[in-house]
């Protein structure tokens, strides 16, 4: 696991704990829904992560892209599958997604090590 990926995971967890330490039921419910929606159902968790990755790429959310790249790798997505997902995101999102594809690919490659 690359140091950058491990740092991202730790920082995400730390910030989630800060958010969830509050007393807002709606925020807690939203976080719960976010976790639940990516579990196996009619679609498996792996497919849902790929859908989340495409959506995050189109919306150009670097934190979300990083999270879904890591989840995709952890769920056994292959290099070819990853590249196809990137191509779908670029077609839907347009050339403005190219910088985000670059960063996604960098994280993907770092996780190979």
N, C-alpha and C positions, 0 to 999 in steps of 0.2 A: 504494500500500500504506500503510495507516495505521501510525503510529508504534507504537501499541499491539500490533498484529499482528506487526510486525517485532521488537519487543521480546520478545514471547512466543516467536517462532521461535528467536531467539538464545539466550534463557534455556533453552529446552527442549534445544537442541543442547549448550549448555555443561554442563547437568546430565547429559545422556546420556553425554557424554564422561567425566565423573567416575565414573559408574556402570560404564561399560565399561572404564575404566582398571584396574579390579580384575582379579583372577586367578580369577574364578569362572566355570567353564565353563557351568554351568546358567543363570546370568544371561545370559551371552552368547548361549546357544542360545535362550533365551526371547525376547530382543530380535530375534534372527534370524527366529524364527518369526513374531513380531509383524509384521515387515516383509514377510515372504513371503506371509502370509495375505491381505494387501491388494493383491497384484499380480493382474493379469488371469488368469483361469482360466475355469471354467465360468460364473462371474459376472465381469463386468468390474470394474475397480478402482473406477469411479465408484459402482456399485451397492454394492460392499463398504463404501465410505466412508459411504454413507447408512445401511447396516445398523449400522456402528460408531457413527454419530451417534445413532441411536435407542437402541442399547444403552447408550451413555454417558449419554444423557439420563435413561433409566429408572434407571440406577445412580447418577445425580446426581454425576458426576465432572466438575467444572468444567474441569480441565486437559484431560481427554479430549474433552469437548464442544468446547472451543476448538480443539483440534487437528483434530477431524473437521469442524468448520464451515469452517476454513481449507482443508482438503483438498477438501471438497465444492465450495467456491467455485473453487478451482484446477482442479477436474475438470469445470467447466462446468455445475454444477447451477444451475437457474434459480430465480428468486424463488418461483414457484408450487410447484415441486418442494420447495424448502426448507420452505415453509410446510406442505406436506402431511406432510413428514417430522416436523416439529414436532408436528403434530396426532396422528400415530401415536404418537409418544413420550409425549404427554400422556395419550392414552387408555390406553395400557399402564401408564404410571407413576402416573397420577392427578394430583390438584391439587398435590401436593408438588413436582412438576416445574416448576411455573409460574415460580418465580424463575430456574431454569436456562434456561428458554425465553427469558425476558427477556434474560439475558446472552448467550445464543446469537444472538438477534436483533440485539443491539447490535453484536456482532462482525461479523455478516453485513452490517449496514448500513455499518459503518466500512470494510469492504472494497470497497464501491461507489465510494468516493471516489478 
